[in-house]
Amino acid sequence: MNAFKRYALALLAIYALVGAAIYWFGFTTPQYLGDLTRLGGYREDEFGWEAPQQRYRPPLFTPDHYDADTQVLILGDSMTVHRPTEQTDPGVYWPNVLAAQTGWKIAALHRREHTVEEVLSRADYQAHPPKLFVLEIAERTVTALERITETAARRYGCGAPPAPRQPVLEIRPLQATPEDFARPQPPRAWLDLSLGGHRLKHLLLRQFAPGSIDALHYRLTREDLFSNRRAGELLVFRDDLEKLGLPARFLAQQACALQALQQEVEADGRTRFVLLMVPDKLSAYRPYVRDFPAGDYPPVIAALAANPNLLMPRLDLDFETALRAGTRDLYLPDDTHLGSAGHRLVAERLLAQLRASGLAAP
């Protein structure tokens, strides 16, 4: 057999092996639900949550729309507003919990479609401003806040803000009770070659080019923090590491820019501003990660909250307490997003902060 034939047969054998692997994975791999299982090619039946979640049916707040009777407007990301590619049920999100506990009329807009400046300049907003404007952002956003704060930072700088008006929101809880629900089980195709190719590709990348995978995998020192089959393991988004090494001076500058944004929102004298920064998944579970990567992991939320002029609930402390107590699925094990326990904690901490600040009735 000459060299060419040996080469051709070897190539055919490789193609046959790859094809067989794609067929096998296409036949055995369940559909992805979580963004981290999809990004990393991990099996949903190993990392998908098993304990029931809670949701309100129907949802108790208005997404993607602003009404004249809105009392609380939230400008947030995927921790607040549902998008079709995300597995979180619309009735799970924390504004539902806040609405149930207060009776407030709550609207939410997605930061991907709206900016603070655009919202403040809307005719319906100016004619009927909310009593409360909540900016919800993920912790990792601190590395690129200029896209949110640039205009306000130029206009206001970092001088001491004037004393704002104190609108008081009355509380009339709704007669609404959340229901338990299980993780959806998507219909499984007999053979899905695209799914098989995706799984094989990511298995190879995790083995030979792990730096190209956006989902990072760690082992935990505890096995009681998630309800999935591999509960002693953690999936997180690679961008959670972008905060490594951020200097204290940079974080102080970002706090100053957020204070300027607060002044811009409160300039009309009718609306109060609240910054709601949700800890990244890696920040929350970092105390329980084995062999955490070297580097200075800065206390972002604590550094921003050190600015006394910012009205900012310390969600990092509440998450720390909840995990120490063994709260399961604070974040979904297969996803970057919160579970229903995390959403409830966000709403309850925000309401406690508003009461302590005199913005909500005791």
C-alpha positions as CSV (number, residue, x, y, z in Angstrom):
1,M,0.0,0.0,0.0
2,N,1.5,3.3,-1.0
3,A,1.7,6.4,1.2
4,F,-1.3,8.1,-0.5
5,K,-3.6,5.2,0.1
6,R,-2.5,5.0,3.8
7,Y,-3.2,8.7,4.1
8,A,-6.6,8.4,2.5
9,L,-7.6,5.5,4.7
10,A,-6.4,7.3,7.8
11,L,-8.4,10.4,6.8
12,L,-11.5,8.3,6.1
13,A,-11.1,6.6,9.5
14,I,-11.0,10.0,11.2
15,Y,-14.1,11.2,9.3
16,A,-15.9,8.0,10.3
17,L,-14.9,8.4,13.9
18,V,-16.0,12.0,14.0
19,G,-19.2,11.2,12.2
20,A,-20.0,8.3,14.6
21,A,-19.3,10.6,17.6
22,I,-21.6,13.3,16.2
23,Y,-24.4,10.7,15.7
24,W,-23.9,9.3,19.2
25,F,-24.0,12.7,20.9
26,G,-26.9,13.7,18.7
27,F,-28.8,10.7,19.9
28,T,-27.9,10.9,23.7
29,T,-27.5,14.6,24.5
30,P,-30.5,16.3,26.0
31,Q,-31.5,19.8,24.8
32,Y,-29.8,22.7,26.5
33,L,-31.8,25.0,28.8
34,G,-29.1,26.9,30.7
35,D,-26.8,29.4,29.1
36,L,-23.7,27.9,30.8
37,T,-24.5,24.3,29.8
38,R,-24.9,25.6,26.2
39,L,-21.7,27.7,26.3
40,G,-19.7,24.9,27.7
41,G,-21.3,21.9,26.1
42,Y,-22.2,20.4,29.5
43,R,-25.1,17.9,29.8
44,E,-28.4,19.4,31.0
45,D,-29.3,16.3,32.9
46,E,-26.2,16.6,35.0
47,F,-26.3,20.4,35.7
48,G,-30.0,21.2,35.4
49,W,-31.8,22.1,38.6
50,E,-33.9,19.4,40.3
51,A,-35.5,21.2,43.2
52,P,-38.8,23.1,42.4
53,Q,-38.6,26.8,41.6
54,Q,-41.3,29.3,42.4
55,R,-43.1,31.7,40.0
56,Y,-46.1,34.0,40.0
57,R,-48.8,33.3,37.4
58,P,-49.5,35.6,35.8
59,P,-46.4,37.9,36.3
60,L,-47.1,40.9,38.6
61,F,-45.1,43.6,36.8
62,T,-45.0,45.1,33.3
63,P,-41.9,44.3,31.2
64,D,-40.9,46.4,28.1
65,H,-43.6,49.0,28.7
66,Y,-44.0,52.3,30.7
67,D,-47.4,53.5,31.9
68,A,-48.4,56.8,33.3
69,D,-49.3,55.1,36.7
70,T,-45.9,53.4,37.1
71,Q,-44.6,54.0,40.6
72,V,-41.3,52.1,40.2
73,L,-39.3,51.9,36.9
74,I,-36.5,49.4,36.6
75,L,-33.9,49.7,33.9
76,G,-32.1,46.4,34.1
77,D,-30.6,43.5,32.3
78,S,-31.4,39.8,32.0
79,M,-31.6,39.5,35.8
80,T,-34.8,41.7,35.6
81,V,-36.3,41.3,32.1
82,H,-37.0,38.1,30.4
83,R,-35.7,37.4,26.8
84,P,-36.8,34.4,24.7
85,T,-33.3,32.7,24.8
86,E,-33.3,32.6,28.6
87,Q,-34.8,29.7,30.6
88,T,-36.0,31.8,33.6
89,D,-39.8,31.9,33.7
90,P,-41.2,35.4,33.5
91,G,-43.0,34.9,36.8
92,V,-39.8,34.2,38.7
93,Y,-38.1,37.6,38.3
94,W,-37.6,39.7,41.4
95,P,-40.0,42.5,40.4
96,N,-42.8,40.0,40.8
97,V,-41.8,39.4,44.4
98,L,-41.5,43.2,45.1
99,A,-44.9,43.8,43.5
100,A,-46.5,41.0,45.6
101,Q,-45.1,42.3,48.8
102,T,-45.9,46.0,48.2
103,G,-48.7,46.3,45.6
104,W,-46.6,48.8,43.7
105,K,-47.1,49.4,40.0
106,I,-43.8,48.3,38.5
107,A,-42.5,48.5,35.0
108,A,-39.1,47.3,33.7
109,L,-37.1,48.1,30.6
110,H,-34.1,46.3,29.3
111,R,-30.8,48.1,29.1
112,R,-30.0,46.5,25.8
113,E,-32.8,48.5,24.2
114,H,-32.9,51.6,26.4
115,T,-30.4,54.0,27.9
116,V,-30.9,56.2,31.0
117,E,-30.7,59.4,28.9
118,E,-33.3,58.0,26.4
119,V,-35.7,57.0,29.3
120,L,-35.4,60.4,31.1
121,S,-36.1,62.3,27.8
122,R,-39.3,60.4,27.0
123,A,-42.4,62.5,27.0
124,D,-44.4,60.0,29.0
125,Y,-41.7,59.7,31.6
126,Q,-41.4,63.5,32.0
127,A,-45.1,63.9,32.2
128,H,-45.5,61.1,34.7
129,P,-42.2,60.3,36.4
130,P,-42.0,57.3,38.7
131,K,-41.3,57.8,42.4
132,L,-38.4,55.4,42.2
133,F,-35.9,54.7,39.4
134,V,-34.0,51.4,39.9
135,L,-30.9,50.8,37.8
136,E,-30.1,47.0,38.0
137,I,-26.7,45.9,36.7
138,A,-24.5,42.8,37.0
139,E,-21.3,43.2,39.1
140,R,-19.1,42.5,36.0
141,T,-20.6,45.6,34.4
142,V,-18.3,47.7,36.6
143,T,-15.5,47.2,34.0
144,A,-17.6,49.1,31.3
145,L,-19.8,51.5,33.2
146,E,-18.9,54.4,30.8
147,R,-21.6,53.2,28.4
148,I,-24.2,54.0,31.2
149,T,-22.7,56.9,33.0
150,E,-20.6,58.9,30.5
151,T,-23.1,61.7,29.9
152,A,-24.0,62.2,33.5
153,A,-20.4,62.1,34.6
154,R,-19.5,64.9,32.3
155,R,-22.5,67.0,33.5
156,Y,-22.3,66.5,37.2
157,G,-18.8,65.4,38.2
158,C,-18.4,64.1,41.7
159,G,-19.5,67.0,43.9
160,A,-21.8,66.5,46.9
161,P,-25.3,66.0,45.6
162,P,-28.2,68.2,46.9
163,A,-30.6,66.6,49.4
164,P,-33.2,64.9,47.3
165,R,-36.9,64.9,47.9
166,Q,-38.2,61.9,49.8
167,P,-41.2,60.3,48.1
168,V,-42.8,57.8,50.3
169,L,-44.3,54.7,48.7
170,E,-47.3,53.2,50.6
171,I,-47.4,49.4,50.9
172,R,-50.5,47.4,50.1
173,P,-49.4,43.7,49.6
174,L,-51.2,41.8,46.9
175,Q,-53.1,38.6,47.5
176,A,-50.7,36.6,45.3
177,T,-49.0,33.4,46.2
178,P,-46.2,31.9,44.1
179,E,-46.6,28.3,42.7
180,D,-43.9,25.6,42.6
181,F,-42.8,24.3,39.2
182,A,-40.3,21.8,37.9
183,R,-37.6,22.2,35.3
184,P,-39.1,22.0,31.8
185,Q,-38.3,18.8,29.8
186,P,-38.1,19.9,26.1
187,P,-39.2,17.3,23.6
188,R,-36.3,15.2,22.6
189,A,-35.6,14.6,18.9
190,W,-34.7,11.1,18.0
191,L,-31.5,12.4,16.4
192,D,-30.2,16.0,16.5
193,L,-26.9,16.3,14.5
194,S,-26.4,20.0,15.3
195,L,-26.6,19.2,19.0
196,G,-24.3,16.3,18.6
197,G,-21.8,18.4,16.7
198,H,-22.0,21.1,19.4
199,R,-21.3,18.7,22.2
200,L,-18.4,17.0,20.4
201,K,-16.9,20.4,19.6
202,H,-17.0,21.6,23.2
203,L,-15.7,18.4,24.6
204,L,-12.6,18.8,22.3
205,L,-12.2,22.5,23.1
206,R,-12.4,21.8,26.9
207,Q,-9.7,19.2,26.5
208,F,-7.3,21.0,24.0
209,A,-8.3,24.7,24.1
210,P,-10.0,25.5,27.4
211,G,-9.3,29.2,27.0
212,S,-11.7,29.4,24.2
213,I,-14.7,28.2,26.3
214,D,-16.9,30.9,27.8
215,A,-18.2,28.6,30.6
216,L,-15.7,27.9,33.4
217,H,-15.9,24.8,35.6
218,Y,-14.8,24.6,39.2
219,R,-15.1,22.1,42.0
220,L,-16.7,23.2,45.3
221,T,-15.9,22.4,48.9
222,R,-19.6,21.9,49.6
223,E,-22.3,19.8,47.9
224,D,-25.4,21.3,49.4
225,L,-25.6,24.6,47.4
226,F,-27.2,23.2,44.3
227,S,-29.9,20.7,43.5
228,N,-28.5,19.2,40.3
229,R,-26.8,15.8,40.1
230,R,-23.3,17.2,40.1
231,A,-24.0,19.6,43.0
232,G,-20.3,19.7,44.1
233,E,-19.3,21.5,40.9
234,L,-19.8,25.1,39.7
235,L,-20.3,26.5,36.2
236,V,-19.7,30.3,35.8
237,F,-19.3,32.8,32.9
238,R,-15.7,33.6,32.0
239,D,-16.4,37.3,32.0
240,D,-16.8,37.0,35.8
241,L,-13.0,37.1,35.9
242,E,-12.7,40.4,34.1
243,K,-12.8,42.1,37.5
244,L,-9.5,40.5,38.6
245,G,-6.9,43.2,39.5
246,L,-9.2,46.2,39.3
247,P,-7.5,48.9,41.5
248,A,-9.3,50.6,44.3
249,R,-8.8,54.0,42.6
250,F,-10.7,52.7,39.5
251,L,-13.6,51.5,41.6
252,A,-13.8,54.9,43.4
253,Q,-14.0,56.6,40.0
254,Q,-16.8,54.3,39.0
255,A,-18.7,55.1,42.2
256,C,-18.3,58.8,41.4
257,A,-19.7,58.2,37.9
258,L,-22.7,56.3,39.4
259,Q,-23.3,59.2,41.8
260,A,-23.4,61.6,38.9
261,L,-26.0,59.3,37.2
262,Q,-28.0,59.4,40.4
263,Q,-28.0,63.2,40.4
264,E,-29.2,63.2,36.8
265,V,-32.1,60.9,37.6
266,E,-33.0,62.9,40.7
267,A,-32.6,66.3,39.0
268,D,-36.3,66.7,38.4
269,G,-36.9,66.6,42.2
270,R,-39.7,64.0,41.8
271,T,-37.8,60.7,41.5
272,R,-35.3,58.8,43.7
273,F,-32.6,56.7,42.3
274,V,-31.5,53.3,43.6
275,L,-28.5,51.3,42.3
276,L,-29.0,47.5,42.4
277,M,-25.8,45.6,41.6
278,V,-26.3,41.8,41.5
279,P,-23.2,39.9,42.5
280,D,-21.7,37.7,39.7
281,K,-22.1,34.0,40.3
282,L,-18.4,33.5,40.8
283,S,-18.3,36.3,43.4
284,A,-21.1,34.7,45.4
285,Y,-19.6,31.1,45.4
286,R,-15.9,32.0,45.5
287,P,-15.5,31.2,49.2
288,Y,-16.4,27.6,48.3
289,V,-14.3,27.2,45.2
290,R,-11.4,24.7,45.3
291,D,-8.1,26.0,43.8
292,F,-9.5,29.4,43.0
293,P,-7.3,31.1,40.3
294,A,-4.6,33.4,41.6
295,G,-5.2,37.2,41.4
296,D,-6.7,40.0,43.3
297,Y,-10.5,39.6,43.3
298,P,-11.7,43.0,44.3
299,P,-14.8,43.6,46.6
300,V,-16.6,45.5,43.9
301,I,-19.9,46.0,45.6
302,A,-18.4,47.0,48.9
303,A,-16.1,49.5,47.2
304,L,-19.0,51.2,45.4
305,A,-21.2,51.2,48.5
306,A,-18.4,53.0,50.4
307,N,-19.6,56.1,48.6
308,P,-22.1,57.5,51.2
309,N,-24.1,59.4,48.6
310,L,-25.1,56.2,46.7
311,L,-28.4,54.5,47.6
312,M,-27.2,50.9,47.1
313,P,-28.4,47.7,48.9
314,R,-25.6,45.4,49.8
315,L,-26.7,42.3,48.0
316,D,-23.3,40.8,48.4
317,L,-23.7,40.5,52.1
318,D,-27.2,39.0,51.9
319,F,-25.9,36.4,49.3
320,E,-23.0,35.6,51.5
321,T,-25.3,35.0,54.5
322,A,-27.7,32.9,52.4
323,L,-25.0,30.6,51.0
324,R,-23.4,30.2,54.4
325,A,-26.8,29.0,55.6
326,G,-27.0,26.5,52.8
327,T,-29.6,28.1,50.5
328,R,-29.9,25.9,47.4
329,D,-30.0,27.2,43.9
330,L,-29.5,30.8,44.8
331,Y,-28.2,30.8,41.2
332,L,-29.3,28.2,38.8
333,P,-26.6,25.5,38.5
334,D,-26.8,25.4,34.7
335,D,-27.1,29.2,34.2
336,T,-25.6,32.6,35.0
337,H,-28.9,33.8,36.3
338,L,-30.5,33.6,39.7
339,G,-32.9,30.9,40.9
340,S,-36.2,31.9,42.5
341,A,-34.5,32.0,45.9
342,G,-32.1,34.6,44.6
343,H,-34.8,36.7,43.1
344,R,-36.8,36.7,46.3
345,L,-33.6,37.7,48.2
346,V,-33.0,40.6,45.8
347,A,-36.6,41.9,46.3
348,E,-36.6,41.6,50.0
349,R,-33.2,43.3,50.4
350,L,-34.3,46.2,48.2
351,L,-37.6,46.6,50.1
352,A,-35.7,46.6,53.5
353,Q,-33.3,49.2,52.1
354,L,-36.2,51.4,51.0
355,R,-37.9,51.2,54.4
356,A,-34.6,52.0,56.2
357,S,-34.1,55.0,53.9
358,G,-37.7,56.3,54.5
359,L,-38.7,55.7,50.9
360,A,-41.2,53.0,51.7
361,A,-43.7,53.0,54.5
362,P,-42.6,50.8,57.5
